[in-house]
Amino acid sequence: MDWDRLRVFHVVAEAGSITHAGEVLHLSQSAVSRQIQSLERAMGATLFHRHPRGLLLTSEGEIIYEATQEITAQLNASTVRLRDNREGVHGPLRVTTTLGFGIRWLTPRLPKLLALHPGLSIELMLTEEILDLPMREADVAIRMRAPRQADVIGRKLWTMRIGLFASSAYLEKRGVPASLDDLGDHDLIIYSDKAPQPTYEIDWLNRDGAGGPVLRPRVTVSTQYAVLEAVRQGVGIGIMPDYLADGSESLIRLLPEHEGPEIEPHLVYARELKSSKRVSVFKAFVLDELAQQ
């Protein structure tokens, strides 16, 4: 099969139009159209539905697109491995993680990592979305749960707990809860169950007995970092991972005898990158920093 035609098909499928694909490939519309028509003749099938708003894949086109996705991912991974073998620990490493972990834990440690490896550069992609590592949306991820994607390697980093935290300023105004019963008189802040990262409701606070207060959040936010900021600003009592409060003297842990669910962050990367030197040095650095901590 002619890879040039498959490459053109893949770009057209991604772009959804002949015009946009031509711009990406630096080809004329007629050249792109000829390649698609030639591929359709070779396959004996129509690969796109054509309508005024663009192109949609047919069922046969979907089959070919799945194959070109896999080929493209493998070629990208091979390119990375070749560059690593040639250059050593040089070039960019695209790291994705949550806003909270990226700002509170990883970013303060980047100067040390970059000093250890002067040829390395980091593209930090902070998002709550789960990026597709096999499709090279990022090279390595630090996620708040074990990976569920296929064709990835995951390494558990450590175990952290969910707890209750409040600012000293909030507690001075509203008082310090001495028991779960007291929480009914306070404003609670929780991480939204609509977010793609792990979510933890307040149900665990009532697990030790029935008939307690009905605990409802006053504020629900989409990132764990937003919980932290709301707590810092005195909005209420936040339910969040304990690492977010590390090093902050103004944040107070409340009712420590009531431990919330565990979170097990994992370092994750595509299986094709297991021999990447940049991934290896990043993984070693993170594990060493955690060991020291």
C-alpha positions in Angstrom: 0.0 0.0 0.0 1.3 3.4 -1.0 2.0 5.3 2.3 1.9 8.7 0.6 -1.8 8.1 -0.2 -2.5 6.8 3.3 -0.7 9.9 4.8 -2.9 12.2 2.7 -6.0 10.2 3.7 -5.0 10.5 7.4 -4.6 14.3 7.2 -7.9 14.7 5.3 -9.7 12.6 7.9 -8.1 14.7 10.7 -8.9 18.0 9.0 -12.3 17.1 7.8 -11.8 19.0 4.5 -9.7 18.8 1.3 -8.8 22.5 1.7 -7.5 22.3 5.2 -5.6 19.1 4.5 -4.0 20.8 1.5 -2.8 23.6 3.7 -1.3 21.1 6.2 0.4 19.1 3.5 1.4 22.1 1.3 -0.5 20.5 -1.6 -3.1 21.9 -4.0 -6.7 20.8 -3.5 -6.7 19.0 -6.8 -3.6 17.0 -5.7 -5.2 16.0 -2.5 -8.4 15.0 -4.3 -6.5 12.9 -6.8 -4.7 11.0 -3.9 -8.0 10.3 -2.2 -9.7 9.2 -5.4 -6.7 6.9 -6.2 -6.9 5.4 -2.7 -10.6 4.8 -3.0 -10.1 3.0 -6.3 -7.4 0.9 -4.8 -9.6 0.0 -1.9 -12.7 -0.5 -4.0 -14.6 1.5 -1.4 -15.8 5.1 -0.8 -13.9 6.4 2.2 -15.7 9.8 2.8 -19.2 11.1 2.7 -19.0 14.5 1.0 -21.4 17.3 2.0 -21.2 21.2 2.0 -19.9 21.4 5.6 -17.0 19.0 5.0 -16.1 15.3 4.9 -17.2 12.5 7.1 -15.7 9.1 7.2 -17.7 6.2 5.9 -17.6 2.9 7.8 -14.8 1.7 5.4 -13.0 5.0 6.0 -13.2 4.5 9.8 -11.4 1.1 9.4 -8.6 2.7 7.3 -8.4 5.7 9.7 -7.8 3.4 12.7 -5.0 1.7 10.9 -3.3 5.1 9.9 -3.7 6.3 13.5 -1.7 3.3 14.7 0.9 3.7 12.0 1.3 7.4 12.7 1.8 6.7 16.5 4.4 4.1 15.8 6.3 6.3 13.4 6.3 9.2 15.9 7.5 6.9 18.6 10.3 5.6 16.4 11.4 9.2 15.6 11.6 9.9 19.3 13.7 6.8 19.9 16.1 7.6 17.1 16.5 11.1 18.3 17.2 10.0 21.8 19.8 7.4 20.7 21.5 10.1 18.6 21.3 13.1 21.0 21.1 11.6 24.5 19.0 13.6 27.0 18.3 16.5 24.7 15.2 18.2 23.4 11.7 18.7 24.7 9.7 16.4 27.0 6.0 17.0 27.1 4.7 16.4 30.6 1.0 16.6 31.5 -0.5 16.6 34.9 -3.2 18.3 36.9 -3.2 22.0 37.7 -2.8 21.3 41.4 0.1 18.8 41.2 1.8 20.8 38.5 1.8 24.1 40.4 2.2 22.8 43.9 4.7 19.9 43.5 6.3 19.7 40.1 7.0 23.3 39.1 9.0 24.2 42.2 11.3 21.2 41.4 11.8 22.0 37.7 14.9 24.2 38.2 16.7 21.2 39.8 15.7 18.9 37.0 16.8 21.3 34.3 20.1 21.9 36.1 20.8 18.2 36.1 20.1 17.9 32.4 21.0 21.1 30.5 19.9 19.7 27.1 16.4 18.9 28.3 13.4 21.2 28.0 10.0 20.7 29.5 6.7 21.5 28.0 4.3 21.4 30.9 0.7 20.8 30.0 -1.5 21.4 33.1 -5.0 20.1 32.5 -7.6 18.0 34.2 -8.2 16.1 30.9 -6.8 12.7 30.4 -4.5 13.1 27.3 -4.0 10.2 24.9 -0.4 9.2 25.4 -0.2 6.4 22.7 -1.4 9.1 20.2 1.4 11.3 21.5 -0.7 14.1 22.9 1.9 14.1 25.6 5.1 12.1 26.4 4.6 11.4 30.0 1.8 12.0 32.5 1.4 12.2 36.3 -2.2 11.2 37.0 -4.2 10.9 40.2 -5.1 7.3 39.5 -3.9 4.1 37.8 -3.9 4.3 34.0 -6.9 2.8 32.1 -5.6 3.4 28.6 -4.1 0.5 26.6 -0.5 0.4 25.5 0.8 2.5 28.4 3.2 1.8 31.3 2.2 3.1 34.7 4.3 3.3 37.9 2.6 4.1 41.3 4.3 7.0 42.9 2.9 7.2 46.4 -0.4 7.1 48.4 -2.0 10.3 49.7 -5.2 10.8 51.6 -8.1 13.1 51.4 -8.6 15.4 54.4 -10.4 18.4 55.7 -8.6 21.7 55.6 -9.4 25.3 56.5 -7.6 28.6 56.7 -6.8 30.0 60.1 -8.7 33.2 59.1 -11.9 31.2 58.4 -11.6 29.3 61.6 -11.2 32.5 63.6 -14.5 33.7 62.2 -16.5 30.4 62.1 -14.9 28.4 64.9 -13.1 25.0 64.8 -15.3 21.9 64.3 -14.7 19.4 67.1 -16.7 16.6 65.5 -18.5 15.6 62.3 -21.7 16.9 63.8 -20.2 20.4 63.8 -19.6 20.3 60.0 -23.3 20.8 59.4 -22.8 24.5 60.5 -19.9 25.1 58.1 -19.4 25.8 54.4 -17.8 22.9 52.6 -15.8 23.0 49.3 -15.4 19.9 47.2 -14.0 18.8 43.9 -16.6 18.3 41.2 -17.8 14.9 40.2 -18.0 16.1 36.7 -14.2 16.5 36.3 -12.2 13.8 34.5 -9.7 13.2 37.3 -10.7 11.2 40.3 -13.5 12.7 42.4 -14.3 12.2 46.0 -17.6 13.0 47.5 -18.2 13.8 51.2 -20.1 10.5 51.7 -17.1 9.0 53.5 -17.6 11.5 56.4 -20.8 9.7 57.3 -19.6 6.1 56.9 -19.0 5.5 60.7 -22.6 5.9 61.7 -26.1 6.7 60.6 -28.2 9.6 61.7 -25.5 12.2 61.5 -25.8 15.6 59.9 -26.6 15.8 56.2 -23.4 17.4 54.8 -23.8 19.3 51.6 -21.1 21.4 49.8 -21.7 25.1 49.5 -19.1 25.4 46.8 -18.1 22.9 44.1 -15.2 23.5 41.8 -13.6 21.7 38.8 -10.0 21.3 39.9 -8.3 20.4 43.1 -6.2 23.5 42.9 -9.4 25.6 42.9 -10.3 23.8 46.2 -7.0 24.9 47.6 -7.4 28.5 46.5 -11.0 28.7 47.9 -9.7 27.4 51.2 -6.9 29.9 51.2 -9.3 32.7 50.6 -11.5 31.7 53.6 -14.4 30.5 51.5 -14.9 27.4 53.7 -13.6 24.0 54.7 -12.1 22.2 51.8 -12.0 18.5 51.1 -8.7 17.9 49.2 -5.5 15.8 49.0 -3.1 16.4 51.9 -0.1 17.2 49.6 -1.8 20.5 48.5 -1.5 21.9 52.0 2.1 20.8 52.6 4.3 23.8 53.6 1.4 26.1 54.2 1.3 27.4 57.8 -2.0 29.2 57.2 -3.9 26.0 56.4 -5.1 23.8 59.3 -5.9 20.1 59.1 -9.3 19.4 60.7 -10.6 16.2 62.3 -7.5 14.1 61.3 -9.0 11.0 62.9 -11.4 10.9 60.0 -9.4 9.9 56.9 -10.8 10.1 53.5 -10.2 7.9 50.5 -6.7 7.2 49.2 -5.4 8.7 46.0 -2.5 6.8 44.2 -0.8 9.1 41.7 0.9 7.2 38.8 3.6 8.2 36.4 2.4 7.0 33.0 4.0 6.9 29.5 3.3 5.2 26.2 4.9 1.7 25.9 6.7 2.8 22.8 8.7 5.3 24.9 10.0 2.8 27.5 13.5 3.2 26.0 13.4 7.0 25.8 16.2 8.6 27.7 14.2 11.7 28.4 11.4 9.7 29.9 13.8 7.7 32.0 15.6 10.7 33.5 12.3 12.3 34.3 10.9 9.2 36.0 14.2 8.8 38.0 14.0 12.4 39.0 10.4 12.3 40.2 11.0 9.0 42.2 14.2 10.5 43.8 12.4 13.7 44.8 9.5 11.7 46.4 12.0 9.4 48.2 13.7 12.5 49.7 10.3 14.0 50.6 
